[in-house]
């Protein structure tokens, strides 16, 4: 049911963007970013999926034209993307802590000293 | 390709130029406790990177060679790229050159400028990461590699924006930048994934071979995602508020990086996307998209700049306004247009870097960038003043400085396009570009008046000239501004023209990587004749600009007088400038020189002020709306 994966991934991306746009709490904004990122990861991993394929782990001698495995490149990309996602979360949460200390609130509508 | 390449061959220089920066970042993180060690390491790595890039000028720019470099020697197998590649054509090298020069000057400046900050080690580590990220982005030949570099540079830029986290708004700016920047990065990732799903390759050259002519709904959506993603990196409308926030809060040396280097990476991405991957620039509608977004950025940002009271925030809006010129010119898809856009991109880095460094020098000595609190610094900081004026003249497009040469080419290109295509809309673009130039000049009259001339406030009596290292950095930029302005012929024929030619040589770009380019039209027949700048008629244009600027000042002062006569909103602080009386240290408020102009346009400014609300949700909403619009556009048009 690979189609379900695609639907789910775009649903997650849309949900993440919806969260970022509508929620006024900084922590929820960060959660929105993570959800959108998970959606992108799910999309990546689904793209490389071949129904019935095995894990793409071979030595040169084992590899022959009849080998049938899932595409390893999206898996590598997904790993990279997960690491980056973790960094985004860590860094944005660090900023949220500092912002809360400085502004005394986590409401985005009150954190707007820079405007106009 | 020969399997054994001498390690000193210039084929390896692109990867060296990227590696020395990341290696420098790593070594500083490890050994950077000592100030001397840190400075030496930082200077060494930026100098080495610059040297490697300069050494590539001869083979790539002049020789017209395209360097195809497969990391680990993993050349394509069975017609498919399996390794990560670097591909350096004249366009990549052109942007790499801009990056290397800006990084070098900014690094030299940082040594004195950041001396009084804590955590210098972290600063240099992040600084070199940012530099390496952009360098890696422009030299990369692989779409996913570009995404990684985008993330590296976004992260470093966010961290550096928040570097002085006690300064007003630094954290706030960093958070907004992170949120919208990450929406952009996610867009790039999803776009990359969708292209991979369709073409099963991430190599730019191979994508350029496979995509055109085989577009379906998925690739069209991917185009929109990538366009918006690179748009967030270039800060074009509607992402300009982030640039303003980030510039205002970041240290000046980082502002140079953000405005001179980061925005260029976005422009580079857009050029690669539209001219190479999808090759859609011959469509009139696609030209319209770029020119429209560019003109919008040009105009909105210059008017926003007029309303600013903060030195660096004002410069930030001007920066995006100039990026609008670049995008407009590139979007014309003519030889002259692309040359003009690239020339202006280079000049933008030079003069904007100079202006930000001058603003940094003012901040360093006075502790403020509020235009209302500054004044009369020309007596205390004469060198900085002269350097600032060079930058201000350049950005306003006054001959013989470089801004004039490139802006003139932009006017010429838009006008030529209007004549050739018979489309009156491009003439309108010429007019918008001219008006923007006038408003830029007007705005810099205001800045010079309120920062460097006028009365010196009592609090600033102790101010001294900045140290030699900082003046040296500004001097390099100023010298380059003058040189590129005095010799536009040399610049166009040796630097921008090869780069512009590369933009139109998609087939060479594909075949250099060993792929079949027979499906792509050979080098588009583009005439580079008449790509010049010095024409007598230009003086007429200068006259027009000067007259318009005078008109604006006159209108502004007239409205002030009227309002004062009628007794409406009388404020004594305006009296000195227009009436010539009153207290010793009173002066025109920095943001108030064009008070009448703003009053006249108050509907527009009120509207803009409400739009730039400063709430991160609104900016995210703009990003989503922009994405939706571009997606709709590309589904209909492509």
Interface residues (C-beta under 8 A of the other chain):
Chain A: X13 X16 X17 X20 X21 X22 X23 X24 X26 X29 X33 X36 X37 X40 X43 X44 X47 X71 X73 X74 X77 X80 X81 X84 X87 X88 X91 X92 X95 X96 X98 X99 X102 X103 X108 X109 X111 X112 X113 X114 X115 X116
Chain B: X144 X148 X151 X155 X158 X159 X162 X165 X168 X169 X171 X172 X173 X174 X175 X176 X178 X179 X182 X183 X185 X186 X189 X190 X192 X193 X194 X196 X197 X200 X202 X241 X244 X245 X248 X249 X307 X313 X608 X609 X612 X613 X614 X615 X616 X617 X620 X621 X624
